[in-house]
Amino acid sequence: MTTTTTTTMERPAEMTLSLRAVRPNIVQSIRAFRVNDLQEAANAAGQHFLYANLANAQTKQDVLDLIAQQFTFPSHFGKNFDALYDCMTDPLHKSGPQPGFVIVLEQIPANAKFDKEAREQLLDIFRDASDYWGDRKIPFRCFYSFL
């Protein structure tokens, strides 16, 4: 009798997340999705995968610093919400055709220094970027969770 073991690296195709099940231009809670599955799905689709873990952030500046660092933004990044939008759209658009984006913002802070209004402003930047890419028929999926 032959037994077969499957490691996480050798998952059967039917277990791999397909991005076709997720609207192409959306900002939504990560809910039941796993970061590794989203990364694998982005790679399988040939799309950019951007990940930021914001668990150590307390303020708006912390959030912007971590996103800039983990998304490897250029050193001239202005570290404000307008500059974040610009980095998510303009330079990428000017660099040529894009295959699509899968973005994960994990553990967005929920505290007095980064309150509900700040969280909504942050997510609005990604909603606006999603609309921007949607107008160009480029998939832009952003998944987020709160700390």
Rosetta constraint file for C-alpha pairs under 8 A:
AtomPair CA 6 CA 10 HARMONIC 5.70 0.50
AtomPair CA 6 CA 11 HARMONIC 6.19 0.50
AtomPair CA 6 CA 12 HARMONIC 7.89 0.50
AtomPair CA 7 CA 11 HARMONIC 6.44 0.50
AtomPair CA 11 CA 15 HARMONIC 6.42 0.50
AtomPair CA 11 CA 16 HARMONIC 6.99 0.50
AtomPair CA 12 CA 16 HARMONIC 7.03 0.50
AtomPair CA 16 CA 37 HARMONIC 6.91 0.50
AtomPair CA 16 CA 40 HARMONIC 7.67 0.50
AtomPair CA 16 CA 41 HARMONIC 7.08 0.50
AtomPair CA 17 CA 37 HARMONIC 5.99 0.50
AtomPair CA 17 CA 38 HARMONIC 7.01 0.50
AtomPair CA 17 CA 40 HARMONIC 7.69 0.50
AtomPair CA 17 CA 41 HARMONIC 5.71 0.50
AtomPair CA 18 CA 22 HARMONIC 7.90 0.50
AtomPair CA 18 CA 41 HARMONIC 5.94 0.50
AtomPair CA 19 CA 23 HARMONIC 7.91 0.50
AtomPair CA 19 CA 24 HARMONIC 7.88 0.50
AtomPair CA 19 CA 41 HARMONIC 6.28 0.50
AtomPair CA 19 CA 42 HARMONIC 7.58 0.50
AtomPair CA 19 CA 45 HARMONIC 7.76 0.50
AtomPair CA 20 CA 24 HARMONIC 7.72 0.50
AtomPair CA 23 CA 141 HARMONIC 7.66 0.50
AtomPair CA 24 CA 134 HARMONIC 7.81 0.50
AtomPair CA 24 CA 138 HARMONIC 7.75 0.50
AtomPair CA 24 CA 139 HARMONIC 4.55 0.50
AtomPair CA 24 CA 140 HARMONIC 6.03 0.50
AtomPair CA 24 CA 141 HARMONIC 6.19 0.50
AtomPair CA 25 CA 130 HARMONIC 5.42 0.50
AtomPair CA 25 CA 131 HARMONIC 6.98 0.50
AtomPair CA 25 CA 133 HARMONIC 7.64 0.50
AtomPair CA 25 CA 134 HARMONIC 5.87 0.50
AtomPair CA 25 CA 138 HARMONIC 7.92 0.50
AtomPair CA 25 CA 139 HARMONIC 5.36 0.50
AtomPair CA 25 CA 140 HARMONIC 4.79 0.50
AtomPair CA 25 CA 141 HARMONIC 5.39 0.50
AtomPair CA 26 CA 127 HARMONIC 7.07 0.50
AtomPair CA 26 CA 130 HARMONIC 6.33 0.50
AtomPair CA 26 CA 140 HARMONIC 6.61 0.50
AtomPair CA 26 CA 141 HARMONIC 5.04 0.50
AtomPair CA 26 CA 142 HARMONIC 6.24 0.50
AtomPair CA 27 CA 123 HARMONIC 7.52 0.50
AtomPair CA 27 CA 126 HARMONIC 6.86 0.50
AtomPair CA 27 CA 127 HARMONIC 5.94 0.50
AtomPair CA 27 CA 130 HARMONIC 7.38 0.50
AtomPair CA 27 CA 141 HARMONIC 5.99 0.50
AtomPair CA 27 CA 142 HARMONIC 4.58 0.50
AtomPair CA 27 CA 143 HARMONIC 5.89 0.50
AtomPair CA 27 CA 144 HARMONIC 7.72 0.50
AtomPair CA 28 CA 142 HARMONIC 6.34 0.50
AtomPair CA 28 CA 143 HARMONIC 5.10 0.50
AtomPair CA 28 CA 144 HARMONIC 6.37 0.50
AtomPair CA 29 CA 143 HARMONIC 5.34 0.50
AtomPair CA 29 CA 144 HARMONIC 4.89 0.50
AtomPair CA 29 CA 145 HARMONIC 5.85 0.50
AtomPair CA 30 CA 34 HARMONIC 7.53 0.50
AtomPair CA 30 CA 104 HARMONIC 7.91 0.50
AtomPair CA 30 CA 143 HARMONIC 4.78 0.50
AtomPair CA 30 CA 144 HARMONIC 5.18 0.50
AtomPair CA 30 CA 145 HARMONIC 5.92 0.50
AtomPair CA 31 CA 145 HARMONIC 7.69 0.50
AtomPair CA 33 CA 37 HARMONIC 7.01 0.50
AtomPair CA 33 CA 38 HARMONIC 7.05 0.50
AtomPair CA 34 CA 38 HARMONIC 6.33 0.50
AtomPair CA 35 CA 39 HARMONIC 6.16 0.50
AtomPair CA 35 CA 104 HARMONIC 7.31 0.50
AtomPair CA 36 CA 40 HARMONIC 6.14 0.50
AtomPair CA 37 CA 41 HARMONIC 6.04 0.50
AtomPair CA 38 CA 42 HARMONIC 6.09 0.50
AtomPair CA 38 CA 102 HARMONIC 7.26 0.50
AtomPair CA 39 CA 43 HARMONIC 6.18 0.50
AtomPair CA 39 CA 49 HARMONIC 6.12 0.50
AtomPair CA 39 CA 102 HARMONIC 7.59 0.50
AtomPair CA 40 CA 44 HARMONIC 6.03 0.50
AtomPair CA 41 CA 45 HARMONIC 6.12 0.50
AtomPair CA 42 CA 46 HARMONIC 6.03 0.50
AtomPair CA 42 CA 47 HARMONIC 4.93 0.50
AtomPair CA 42 CA 48 HARMONIC 6.49 0.50
AtomPair CA 42 CA 49 HARMONIC 6.00 0.50
AtomPair CA 42 CA 101 HARMONIC 7.39 0.50
AtomPair CA 42 CA 102 HARMONIC 6.08 0.50
AtomPair CA 43 CA 47 HARMONIC 5.91 0.50
AtomPair CA 43 CA 48 HARMONIC 7.41 0.50
AtomPair CA 43 CA 49 HARMONIC 7.43 0.50
AtomPair CA 46 CA 99 HARMONIC 6.49 0.50
AtomPair CA 46 CA 100 HARMONIC 7.78 0.50
AtomPair CA 47 CA 99 HARMONIC 5.17 0.50
AtomPair CA 47 CA 100 HARMONIC 4.78 0.50
AtomPair CA 47 CA 101 HARMONIC 5.37 0.50
AtomPair CA 47 CA 102 HARMONIC 6.89 0.50
AtomPair CA 48 CA 99 HARMONIC 7.24 0.50
AtomPair CA 48 CA 100 HARMONIC 6.14 0.50
AtomPair CA 48 CA 101 HARMONIC 4.71 0.50
AtomPair CA 48 CA 102 HARMONIC 6.13 0.50
AtomPair CA 49 CA 101 HARMONIC 6.00 0.50
AtomPair CA 49 CA 102 HARMONIC 4.90 0.50
AtomPair CA 49 CA 103 HARMONIC 5.78 0.50
AtomPair CA 50 CA 70 HARMONIC 7.89 0.50
AtomPair CA 50 CA 71 HARMONIC 6.02 0.50
AtomPair CA 50 CA 101 HARMONIC 7.55 0.50
AtomPair CA 50 CA 102 HARMONIC 6.37 0.50
AtomPair CA 50 CA 103 HARMONIC 4.69 0.50
AtomPair CA 50 CA 104 HARMONIC 6.31 0.50
AtomPair CA 51 CA 70 HARMONIC 6.74 0.50
AtomPair CA 51 CA 71 HARMONIC 6.81 0.50
AtomPair CA 51 CA 103 HARMONIC 5.80 0.50
AtomPair CA 51 CA 104 HARMONIC 4.78 0.50
AtomPair CA 51 CA 105 HARMONIC 6.19 0.50
AtomPair CA 51 CA 106 HARMONIC 7.68 0.50
AtomPair CA 52 CA 66 HARMONIC 6.93 0.50
AtomPair CA 52 CA 67 HARMONIC 5.67 0.50
AtomPair CA 52 CA 70 HARMONIC 5.57 0.50
AtomPair CA 52 CA 71 HARMONIC 6.99 0.50
AtomPair CA 52 CA 104 HARMONIC 6.25 0.50
AtomPair CA 52 CA 105 HARMONIC 5.08 0.50
AtomPair CA 52 CA 106 HARMONIC 6.13 0.50
AtomPair CA 53 CA 66 HARMONIC 7.63 0.50
AtomPair CA 53 CA 105 HARMONIC 6.19 0.50
AtomPair CA 53 CA 106 HARMONIC 4.79 0.50
AtomPair CA 53 CA 107 HARMONIC 6.18 0.50
AtomPair CA 53 CA 108 HARMONIC 7.77 0.50
AtomPair CA 54 CA 63 HARMONIC 6.31 0.50
AtomPair CA 54 CA 66 HARMONIC 6.58 0.50
AtomPair CA 54 CA 67 HARMONIC 7.73 0.50
AtomPair CA 54 CA 105 HARMONIC 7.07 0.50
AtomPair CA 54 CA 106 HARMONIC 5.96 0.50
AtomPair CA 54 CA 107 HARMONIC 5.28 0.50
AtomPair CA 54 CA 108 HARMONIC 5.38 0.50
AtomPair CA 54 CA 109 HARMONIC 6.85 0.50
AtomPair CA 55 CA 106 HARMONIC 7.36 0.50
AtomPair CA 55 CA 107 HARMONIC 5.08 0.50
AtomPair CA 55 CA 108 HARMONIC 6.58 0.50
AtomPair CA 55 CA 109 HARMONIC 6.57 0.50
AtomPair CA 55 CA 147 HARMONIC 6.47 0.50
AtomPair CA 56 CA 62 HARMONIC 7.96 0.50
AtomPair CA 57 CA 62 HARMONIC 4.86 0.50
AtomPair CA 57 CA 63 HARMONIC 5.41 0.50
AtomPair CA 57 CA 66 HARMONIC 7.48 0.50
AtomPair CA 57 CA 108 HARMONIC 7.76 0.50
AtomPair CA 57 CA 109 HARMONIC 6.37 0.50
AtomPair CA 58 CA 62 HARMONIC 6.09 0.50
AtomPair CA 58 CA 63 HARMONIC 7.30 0.50
AtomPair CA 58 CA 109 HARMONIC 6.29 0.50
AtomPair CA 58 CA 111 HARMONIC 7.29 0.50
AtomPair CA 58 CA 113 HARMONIC 6.23 0.50
AtomPair CA 58 CA 114 HARMONIC 6.42 0.50
AtomPair CA 59 CA 63 HARMONIC 6.29 0.50
AtomPair CA 59 CA 113 HARMONIC 5.17 0.50
AtomPair CA 59 CA 114 HARMONIC 5.20 0.50
AtomPair CA 60 CA 64 HARMONIC 6.22 0.50
AtomPair CA 60 CA 113 HARMONIC 7.48 0.50
AtomPair CA 60 CA 114 HARMONIC 6.02 0.50
AtomPair CA 60 CA 118 HARMONIC 7.17 0.50
AtomPair CA 61 CA 65 HARMONIC 5.98 0.50
AtomPair CA 61 CA 79 HARMONIC 7.05 0.50
AtomPair CA 61 CA 80 HARMONIC 7.76 0.50
AtomPair CA 62 CA 66 HARMONIC 6.11 0.50
AtomPair CA 63 CA 67 HARMONIC 6.17 0.50
AtomPair CA 63 CA 108 HARMONIC 7.84 0.50
AtomPair CA 64 CA 68 HARMONIC 6.00 0.50
AtomPair CA 64 CA 79 HARMONIC 5.73 0.50
AtomPair CA 64 CA 80 HARMONIC 6.90 0.50
AtomPair CA 64 CA 81 HARMONIC 7.93 0.50
AtomPair CA 64 CA 84 HARMONIC 7.72 0.50
AtomPair CA 65 CA 69 HARMONIC 6.09 0.50
AtomPair CA 65 CA 79 HARMONIC 6.77 0.50
AtomPair CA 66 CA 70 HARMONIC 5.91 0.50
AtomPair CA 67 CA 71 HARMONIC 5.70 0.50
AtomPair CA 67 CA 72 HARMONIC 7.98 0.50
AtomPair CA 68 CA 72 HARMONIC 5.70 0.50
AtomPair CA 68 CA 73 HARMONIC 4.93 0.50
AtomPair CA 68 CA 74 HARMONIC 7.84 0.50
AtomPair CA 68 CA 77 HARMONIC 7.37 0.50
AtomPair CA 68 CA 79 HARMONIC 7.76 0.50
AtomPair CA 69 CA 73 HARMONIC 6.47 0.50
AtomPair CA 73 CA 77 HARMONIC 6.45 0.50
AtomPair CA 73 CA 87 HARMONIC 7.18 0.50
AtomPair CA 77 CA 83 HARMONIC 6.43 0.50
AtomPair CA 77 CA 84 HARMONIC 7.76 0.50
AtomPair CA 77 CA 87 HARMONIC 7.70 0.50
AtomPair CA 78 CA 83 HARMONIC 5.34 0.50
AtomPair CA 78 CA 84 HARMONIC 7.81 0.50
AtomPair CA 79 CA 83 HARMONIC 6.24 0.50
AtomPair CA 79 CA 84 HARMONIC 6.97 0.50
AtomPair CA 80 CA 84 HARMONIC 6.26 0.50
AtomPair CA 81 CA 85 HARMONIC 6.31 0.50
AtomPair CA 81 CA 121 HARMONIC 7.92 0.50
AtomPair CA 81 CA 122 HARMONIC 7.15 0.50
AtomPair CA 81 CA 125 HARMONIC 7.02 0.50
AtomPair CA 82 CA 86 HARMONIC 6.26 0.50
AtomPair CA 83 CA 87 HARMONIC 6.11 0.50
AtomPair CA 84 CA 88 HARMONIC 6.24 0.50
AtomPair CA 84 CA 125 HARMONIC 7.40 0.50
AtomPair CA 85 CA 89 HARMONIC 6.30 0.50
AtomPair CA 85 CA 125 HARMONIC 5.74 0.50
AtomPair CA 85 CA 126 HARMONIC 7.39 0.50
AtomPair CA 85 CA 128 HARMONIC 7.74 0.50
AtomPair CA 85 CA 129 HARMONIC 6.54 0.50
AtomPair CA 86 CA 90 HARMONIC 5.36 0.50
AtomPair CA 86 CA 91 HARMONIC 7.26 0.50
AtomPair CA 87 CA 91 HARMONIC 6.15 0.50
AtomPair CA 87 CA 92 HARMONIC 7.38 0.50
AtomPair CA 88 CA 92 HARMONIC 6.90 0.50
AtomPair CA 88 CA 129 HARMONIC 6.43 0.50
AtomPair CA 89 CA 93 HARMONIC 5.96 0.50
AtomPair CA 89 CA 129 HARMONIC 6.31 0.50
AtomPair CA 89 CA 132 HARMONIC 7.26 0.50
AtomPair CA 89 CA 133 HARMONIC 7.63 0.50
AtomPair CA 90 CA 94 HARMONIC 6.18 0.50
AtomPair CA 91 CA 95 HARMONIC 6.23 0.50
AtomPair CA 92 CA 96 HARMONIC 7.18 0.50
AtomPair CA 92 CA 98 HARMONIC 7.56 0.50
AtomPair CA 93 CA 97 HARMONIC 7.04 0.50
AtomPair CA 93 CA 98 HARMONIC 7.30 0.50
AtomPair CA 98 CA 138 HARMONIC 6.96 0.50
AtomPair CA 99 CA 138 HARMONIC 6.75 0.50
AtomPair CA 99 CA 139 HARMONIC 7.59 0.50
AtomPair CA 100 CA 138 HARMONIC 5.35 0.50
AtomPair CA 100 CA 139 HARMONIC 4.64 0.50
AtomPair CA 100 CA 140 HARMONIC 5.76 0.50
AtomPair CA 101 CA 139 HARMONIC 6.10 0.50
AtomPair CA 101 CA 140 HARMONIC 4.66 0.50
AtomPair CA 101 CA 141 HARMONIC 6.06 0.50
AtomPair CA 101 CA 142 HARMONIC 7.94 0.50
AtomPair CA 102 CA 140 HARMONIC 6.13 0.50
AtomPair CA 102 CA 141 HARMONIC 4.90 0.50
AtomPair CA 102 CA 142 HARMONIC 5.90 0.50
AtomPair CA 102 CA 143 HARMONIC 7.83 0.50
AtomPair CA 103 CA 140 HARMONIC 7.77 0.50
AtomPair CA 103 CA 141 HARMONIC 6.13 0.50
AtomPair CA 103 CA 142 HARMONIC 4.51 0.50
AtomPair CA 103 CA 143 HARMONIC 6.09 0.50
AtomPair CA 104 CA 142 HARMONIC 5.80 0.50
AtomPair CA 104 CA 143 HARMONIC 4.81 0.50
AtomPair CA 104 CA 144 HARMONIC 5.68 0.50
AtomPair CA 105 CA 142 HARMONIC 7.51 0.50
AtomPair CA 105 CA 143 HARMONIC 6.24 0.50
AtomPair CA 105 CA 144 HARMONIC 4.60 0.50
AtomPair CA 105 CA 145 HARMONIC 6.56 0.50
AtomPair CA 106 CA 143 HARMONIC 7.94 0.50
AtomPair CA 106 CA 144 HARMONIC 5.43 0.50
AtomPair CA 106 CA 145 HARMONIC 5.00 0.50
AtomPair CA 106 CA 146 HARMONIC 6.78 0.50
AtomPair CA 106 CA 147 HARMONIC 7.80 0.50
AtomPair CA 107 CA 144 HARMONIC 7.37 0.50
AtomPair CA 107 CA 145 HARMONIC 5.08 0.50
AtomPair CA 107 CA 146 HARMONIC 4.39 0.50
AtomPair CA 107 CA 147 HARMONIC 4.15 0.50
AtomPair CA 108 CA 119 HARMONIC 7.49 0.50
AtomPair CA 108 CA 144 HARMONIC 7.38 0.50
AtomPair CA 108 CA 145 HARMONIC 6.10 0.50
AtomPair CA 108 CA 146 HARMONIC 4.49 0.50
AtomPair CA 108 CA 147 HARMONIC 5.50 0.50
AtomPair CA 109 CA 114 HARMONIC 6.26 0.50
AtomPair CA 109 CA 119 HARMONIC 7.91 0.50
AtomPair CA 109 CA 146 HARMONIC 6.01 0.50
AtomPair CA 109 CA 147 HARMONIC 5.17 0.50
AtomPair CA 110 CA 114 HARMONIC 5.92 0.50
AtomPair CA 110 CA 115 HARMONIC 5.86 0.50
AtomPair CA 110 CA 116 HARMONIC 7.06 0.50
AtomPair CA 110 CA 119 HARMONIC 7.66 0.50
AtomPair CA 110 CA 146 HARMONIC 6.56 0.50
AtomPair CA 110 CA 147 HARMONIC 6.17 0.50
AtomPair CA 111 CA 115 HARMONIC 5.46 0.50
AtomPair CA 114 CA 118 HARMONIC 5.58 0.50
AtomPair CA 114 CA 119 HARMONIC 6.70 0.50
AtomPair CA 115 CA 119 HARMONIC 6.27 0.50
AtomPair CA 116 CA 120 HARMONIC 6.14 0.50
AtomPair CA 117 CA 121 HARMONIC 6.16 0.50
AtomPair CA 118 CA 122 HARMONIC 6.19 0.50
AtomPair CA 119 CA 123 HARMONIC 6.23 0.50
AtomPair CA 120 CA 124 HARMONIC 5.90 0.50
AtomPair CA 121 CA 125 HARMONIC 6.43 0.50
AtomPair CA 122 CA 126 HARMONIC 6.89 0.50
AtomPair CA 123 CA 127 HARMONIC 6.14 0.50
AtomPair CA 124 CA 128 HARMONIC 5.96 0.50
AtomPair CA 125 CA 129 HARMONIC 6.17 0.50
AtomPair CA 126 CA 130 HARMONIC 5.98 0.50
AtomPair CA 126 CA 142 HARMONIC 7.09 0.50
AtomPair CA 127 CA 131 HARMONIC 6.26 0.50
AtomPair CA 128 CA 132 HARMONIC 6.13 0.50
AtomPair CA 129 CA 133 HARMONIC 6.22 0.50
AtomPair CA 129 CA 140 HARMONIC 7.82 0.50
AtomPair CA 130 CA 134 HARMONIC 5.89 0.50
AtomPair CA 130 CA 139 HARMONIC 7.76 0.50
AtomPair CA 130 CA 140 HARMONIC 5.27 0.50
AtomPair CA 130 CA 141 HARMONIC 7.11 0.50
AtomPair CA 131 CA 135 HARMONIC 6.10 0.50
AtomPair CA 132 CA 136 HARMONIC 6.84 0.50
AtomPair CA 133 CA 137 HARMONIC 6.27 0.50
AtomPair CA 133 CA 138 HARMONIC 5.07 0.50
AtomPair CA 133 CA 139 HARMONIC 6.65 0.50
AtomPair CA 133 CA 140 HARMONIC 6.39 0.50
AtomPair CA 134 CA 138 HARMONIC 5.48 0.50
AtomPair CA 134 CA 139 HARMONIC 6.38 0.50
AtomPair CA 134 CA 140 HARMONIC 7.14 0.50
